Amino acid sequence: MKTVVVTGGTSGIGAVATQRIGSVPGTRVLLGARRGGLGSPETLSLDLTRLSSVKEFVGAIYDRIGDAEIDALVLNAGSQFPNIDHRTEDGFEMTFGVNHLAHYLLLRLLLPKLTYGATVVITTSDTHDPKINPLAPKQLDPEQLAHPPGRRRRTGFSAGFRAYSASKLCNLLTARGLADSNVAKLKSLTVIAYNPGFTAGTSLFRAWPLWAKVAVGVASVVRPMTRLATVEQAGTNLADLALGRIIPPVGHIYASLVNQQLLWPDPSELARRDDTVVGLWNDSARMVGLLTTV
Ligand SMILES: NC(=O)c1ccc[n+]([C@@H]2O[C@H](COP(=O)([O-])OP(=O)(O)OC[C@H]3O[C@@H](n4cnc5c(N)ncnc54)[C@H](OP(=O)(O)O)[C@@H]3O)[C@@H](O)[C@H]2O)c1
């Protein structure tokens, strides 16, 4: 029996992936979610806006699987907010808190339960890269992302989208930090940061302003004439990465679905910098009250 733990499996890309993983005989899927999942994954309560919920979820996983170990961990949940005005229960900016920090804590707390040779997939986005998205970060200050300064603070959709792009850079950097860690080497982990690419038809865009929703709607309509991936394709690739059906080429961790093809490009310049990886890892550990080394 293989055990796979998933976040973000109730809708969109993650729902497709969760159902595909769950359909593999001998596979047990444990889904962390705010509401019940589709199909029949075992759903355990998880609200990424609260670090206490992350800890409770981890406790529930340990109880539920007993002596068994986790074969794959899929950190896929994500949200976009219309601005940077909202805070998590723990006082962090919502986008950073949900997309990055809660997942960082979850990863750290589940590391001891990952089996030798386990796979970790973290869903990132090519919006992290300034070559693709002009609002992507050109430098990273985790403290500023966590607690945007009150005065001079930009707000509104572009600030929200900047925060989203930065959080997706954090997802990629977390994957890099894990891949470089001692525990990844000792346990021979496969670590992947997965970019599904722009995928219309999920719930991700619900907080967008009307004009942007209309643009996404148009993209959905013209999609069959383009080479944009469907939700099905994006979810299938996520599942296949988690199941080890697609293996990263040596030295690559960034998998990117481009024109319906899974490629292994270099991530952004900032994502390739080791000081950025270490800086985020250490700041995140401090924010969630853990030691930096793993
Ligand atoms: N769609 C795209 O174009 C695109 C492109 C690049 C990357 N991505 C990434 O792909 C991943 C999946 O996105 P999607 O497009 O499939 O969006 P989606 O349909 O909105 O799915 C997001 C998932 O995350 C969960 N989630 C959000 N906030 C949560 C919270 N506070 N606690 C627990 N779960 C929470 C949602 O649960 P609920 O059902 O409870 O809301 C849902 O299952 C995200 O990480 C996103 O950043 C998407």
The ligand as a Tripos MOL2 file, in Angstrom:
@<TRIPOS>MOLECULE
LIG
   48    52     1     0     0
SMALL
NO_CHARGES

@<TRIPOS>ATOM
      1 N1         -4.7610   27.6160  -12.9230 N.am      1 LIG1
      2 C1         -3.6130   28.1420  -13.3270 C.2       1 LIG1
      3 O1         -3.5430   28.8460  -14.3630 O.2       1 LIG1
      4 C2         -2.3460   27.8900  -12.5520 C.ar      1 LIG1
      5 C3         -1.1210   28.2350  -13.1550 C.ar      1 LIG1
      6 C4          0.0590   28.0270  -12.4450 C.ar      1 LIG1
      7 C5          0.0080   27.4890  -11.1750 C.ar      1 LIG1
      8 N2         -1.1920   27.1610  -10.6170 N.ar      1 LIG1
      9 C6         -1.1820   26.5920   -9.2710 C.3       1 LIG1
     10 O2         -1.8680   25.3570   -9.3050 O.3       1 LIG1
     11 C7         -2.3800   25.0580   -7.9960 C.3       1 LIG1
     12 C8         -3.8310   24.6390   -8.1200 C.3       1 LIG1
     13 O3         -4.5580   25.7370   -8.6130 O.3       1 LIG1
     14 P1         -5.9150   25.6010   -9.4540 P.3       1 LIG1
     15 O4         -5.7520   26.4690  -10.6410 O.co2     1 LIG1
     16 O5         -6.3050   24.1950   -9.6140 O.co2     1 LIG1
     17 O6         -6.9090   26.3930   -8.4750 O.3       1 LIG1
     18 P2         -8.1980   25.9730   -7.6550 P.3       1 LIG1
     19 O7         -9.1790   25.2690   -8.5370 O.co2     1 LIG1
     20 O8         -8.6590   27.2420   -7.0060 O.co2     1 LIG1
     21 O9         -7.6440   24.9610   -6.5610 O.3       1 LIG1
     22 C9         -6.9870   25.4380   -5.4200 C.3       1 LIG1
     23 C10        -7.0280   24.3990   -4.3370 C.3       1 LIG1
     24 O10        -6.3580   24.9280   -3.1730 O.3       1 LIG1
     25 C11        -7.2250   24.7950   -2.0520 C.3       1 LIG1
     26 N3         -7.0310   25.8510   -1.0560 N.ar      1 LIG1
     27 C12        -7.0080   27.1740   -1.2800 C.ar      1 LIG1
     28 N4         -6.9010   27.8330   -0.1010 N.ar      1 LIG1
     29 C13        -6.8650   26.8920    0.8680 C.ar      1 LIG1
     30 C14        -6.7760   26.9410    2.2790 C.ar      1 LIG1
     31 N5         -6.7430   28.0970    2.9530 N.pl3     1 LIG1
     32 N6         -6.7350   25.7750    2.9660 N.ar      1 LIG1
     33 C15        -6.8120   24.5870    2.3120 C.ar      1 LIG1
     34 N7         -6.9070   24.4800    0.9720 N.ar      1 LIG1
     35 C16        -6.9370   25.6190    0.2640 C.ar      1 LIG1
     36 C17        -8.6230   24.8970   -2.6470 C.3       1 LIG1
     37 O11        -9.5550   24.4150   -1.7280 O.3       1 LIG1
     38 P3        -11.0960   24.9250   -1.7460 P.3       1 LIG1
     39 O12       -11.7710   24.0340   -2.7490 O.co2     1 LIG1
     40 O13       -11.5470   24.7250   -0.3340 O.co2     1 LIG1
     41 O14       -11.0790   26.3720   -2.1600 O.co2     1 LIG1
     42 C18        -8.4560   24.0500   -3.8980 C.3       1 LIG1
     43 O15        -8.5170   22.6800   -3.6050 O.3       1 LIG1
     44 C19        -2.1720   26.3310   -7.1670 C.3       1 LIG1
     45 O16        -1.0260   26.1610   -6.3580 O.3       1 LIG1
     46 C20        -1.9150   27.4020   -8.2110 C.3       1 LIG1
     47 O17        -1.1030   28.4450   -7.7100 O.3       1 LIG1
     48 C21        -2.3700   27.3430  -11.2820 C.ar      1 LIG1
@<TRIPOS>BOND
     1     1     2 1
     2     2     3 2
     3     2     4 1
     4     4     5 ar
     5     4    48 ar
     6     5     6 ar
     7     6     7 ar
     8     7     8 ar
     9     8     9 1
    10     8    48 ar
    11     9    10 1
    12     9    46 1
    13    10    11 1
    14    11    12 1
    15    11    44 1
    16    12    13 1
    17    13    14 1
    18    14    15 2
    19    14    16 1
    20    14    17 1
    21    17    18 1
    22    18    19 2
    23    18    20 1
    24    18    21 1
    25    21    22 1
    26    22    23 1
    27    23    24 1
    28    23    42 1
    29    24    25 1
    30    25    26 1
    31    25    36 1
    32    26    27 ar
    33    26    35 ar
    34    27    28 ar
    35    28    29 ar
    36    29    30 ar
    37    29    35 ar
    38    30    31 1
    39    30    32 ar
    40    32    33 ar
    41    33    34 ar
    42    34    35 ar
    43    36    37 1
    44    36    42 1
    45    37    38 1
    46    38    39 2
    47    38    40 1
    48    38    41 1
    49    42    43 1
    50    44    45 1
    51    44    46 1
    52    46    47 1
@<TRIPOS>SUBSTRUCTURE
     1 LIG1         1 GROUP 0 **** ****
